[in-house]
Amino acid sequence: MNYNDYLQAVSTLNTWAHAYYVLDDPLVSDEVYDKLYREVVAFEQHHPELIDPTSPTRRVGGAVLEAFEKATHLEPMYSLEDIFDEAELNAWVQRVYKVDSRATFYCEPKFDGASLNLIYENGELVRAITRGDGVEGEMVLHNARTIPSIPLKIDHPQTVEIRGEVIITKEDFEIINEERLRSGEPLFANPRNAAAGSLRQLDPAITAKRRLIFYPYGIGAGDLGVATQAEIVQRLVELGFKKPPYGFHAHDRAGILHAYKRLKEMRDQLPMMLDGMVVKVNERAIQQELGYTVKFPRWACAFKFPAIEKQTRLLNVIFQVGRTGVVTPVAILEPVLIEGVEVARATLHNFDEIERKDIRRGDTVLIIRSGDVIPKVIKVLDHLRIGSEEKIARPTHCPECGEPLYQEGALIKCLNIDCPARVVAGIVHAASKRALSIDGLGEQIVQLLFDKGIVRDLASLYRLRATDLEGLEGFKAKKIANLLQSIETSKGCECWRFVVALGIDLIGEVAAKKLCRRYSLSLFNLSKEEIMAVDGIGEEMAQSLIDFVHSNRARIDELINLISPVPPEDVASGESLLAGKTFVITGTLSRPRDEIKAELERLGATVTNSVTKKTDYLIAGEGGGSKYEKALALNIPIIDEATLRSMIANKSTSTKPSTLFGTH
Ligand code: IVH
């Protein structure tokens, strides 16, 4: 590689990285990217003096700092006035109209992260400064450079400040916290804290691992040569920044309310946290006329969403024993409404968390709930203590069976396999959708049947008769018949469901499917080597299966007799057309996705959620979005339901095409 090839390679890598991180639309496979990346690394090792500052290798690592330097923004970073309801919005809009009645509005998400000011000179990123007090912040350039959605170079030679929010997705937030829980580090209270904490790491290598995303929302000093906020956002996207997930040009108050309603509905589905909608006067000229107060621009406001963080009292802590014996502390709260949902309990993860946060009975605590996040206690407001709060003692004996508890790493466990709580949770698990899928058999009914001594274990469920249930409170003839019918229907289930129902440590749905596909029911008679021969099954999983079979042989045989699980079709009939093929499903199809997924799996295929280079086919229905685009980019065959049907009808001998997708 000569210098020219090197510069070309750097530019190509940057194009590919932009497509991947900013446009969510990869141009090449990871493998192709990695190969060129390694060539660039090799060139740079031989010619350190020629390293291009925009090389993607410059994004990771860098020196570990002692402390951050302070740096001044070219223009101050203001904050936003909060408004909470329609009346306050009306007043705000009226104040704008008073200055200029021709104003229109641009509505955008209010990201809940950490704000960051990026300064570009001669098109190069030269400084990245946190908001700080608005005038002066901390210089976090090394960290900002590790964020792939921040361009190191833009096509704009004049000095400009680009402002935006650094965020972390809800999913990555949960992943980071799970890791921190395992390694005994304090948890981040919310995605905002995780983003801010990650941006202020003295070691940029840590920031690089946190998968931060930068969304631009405006400019400070400088000029992009455009007249409106809508055009600023568009121009920033053209310069290589990531497009925010929502933006709406509203002409009046009604338009703003429409956008607010829409964004609020989208909120739970969006991968990142929003805490409101920012409304900005669209016209730059009118913005200037309106000007600033000491703290806020008069041309923008934050229309907040109803709080998902609320304050309440912690009345008590109870200890719940799960199927595997792990004891989880649960906070019992004075009920509070969060966005229309009453929250009366919140998880406390494990006992170490209680000690770390010094949570006491009677404390006032801050709790959080958001769409896909279970309610959590995030903080004790200890300045509100009145002195009568009580420390919570570490449990020494199982609250359910009274046996001594054992400490296993950060976990407290009840090891008694006959512990009533474990048995009940085990039956609930076996009956759940992802296992035997017994309709109408939830936690309450299992608990009732167990308490009455009618059901002792999973096997006894399959010996239930109508006479056992007659006379039980709430059990009328119809309910009894339905329940018995659901239990009956679960017989003859697919083999993997049976395996999941057993609740073997480390063997989840994916492993159960792989094992059943390869070995069917003989999976209970295998050596460790045979088990590990299955792709993706490691030694720990194999050992767990062996140990389980060793101590439960009679129980497994009894359950096989009662439930009669069936082997997957390809094991029974030998070769299957779809064996080993990976499918992804997108868009609206003629039947529920779960149903199609089950059919495909029965024919030996794997169904995954995201399109990667390993995907063999994308089945696309109406309105497939990003998966569709990704399959196009990766050159993965995209087929519709009809094609799949005829593909099977033409080629397959061992499957019955008419049963795959039904007739419609
Ligand atoms: S505009 C002069 N737009 O909210 C304009 N800010 O509460 C000031 N924020 O410090 C900011 N999303 O970190 C603006 N679309 C958005 C925003 C946004 C999030 C943050 C920003 C600011 C804070 C003010």
Residues whose N, C-alpha, C, O or C-beta is under 5 A from the ligand:
A	BS01	IVH	Y78 S79 L80 E108 P109 K110 F111 S115 E165 Y217 V278 P297
